[in-house]
Amino acid sequence: MITVVLVDHDSLVREGIRSVLNKTPDIQIIEEAENEIDIERIVDQFRPQILLVDIAILNSRLAKLVTHLSCNFPKTALVVLSAFDHDAYLSQAMDAGAVGFIIKSISSERLIKNVRRVANGDAIFTKEQYARTYLWHNLVGKKWESLSKREMEILQFIVQGAEINMIAGTMGLSFKTINYHLSNIYKKLNVKSRHEAMVWVQNNMPHEIV
């Protein structure tokens, strides 16, 4: 029997996945959770072969969870779920060390097939997903990672539509300093204005990652 732990904040999503997998004679969801708080405890208690987790729950903790699993529960494979087929999410999952990235709209047949492949020790990333991740890193990821922590903070304000004087006041920096950081942001992202920077983020970086 292939054992699965499912972690997703949406009860309807959990119900749908449970309905599909538990009707399959060789697959069983043995535990569920709606947040990340109890993931490590649940894995320790139930020792599933597969941990299905919504990426929106983990975000920056994804890599830490994979490391925890590989060190303490090497027989548990992590598969990332996502409502959105976004290259940033896909790259995050792949970089963290997950063995697969599944969109929630996947067909029942493909979901079952992928679960069985993971249980057999396979990674389920496709050639197309590897290619997308490579392109995302080169076209987007490198630019994003080139930003300093302060530049990222300022960019978050820009995405929220904040004016420079408000950003300066909130961060305790001078107007001149904010403009200096904005100039660096524009160069790194290859844009020419606050509007273009905002559009770049909206097109390339999901809000959960920014």
Buried (B, 14 or more C-beta within 10 A) or exposed (E): EBBBBBBBEBEEBBEBBBEBBEEBEEBBBBBBBBEBEBBBEBBEEBEBBBBBBBBBBBEEBBBEBBEBBEEEBEEBBBBBBBBBBBBBBBBBBBBBBBBBBBBBEBEBEEBBEBBBBBBEEEBBBEEEBEEBBEEBBEEBBEBBEEBEEBBBBBBBBBBEEBEBEEBBEEBEBEEEBBEEBBEBBBEBBEBEEBEEBBEBBEEBBBEBBB
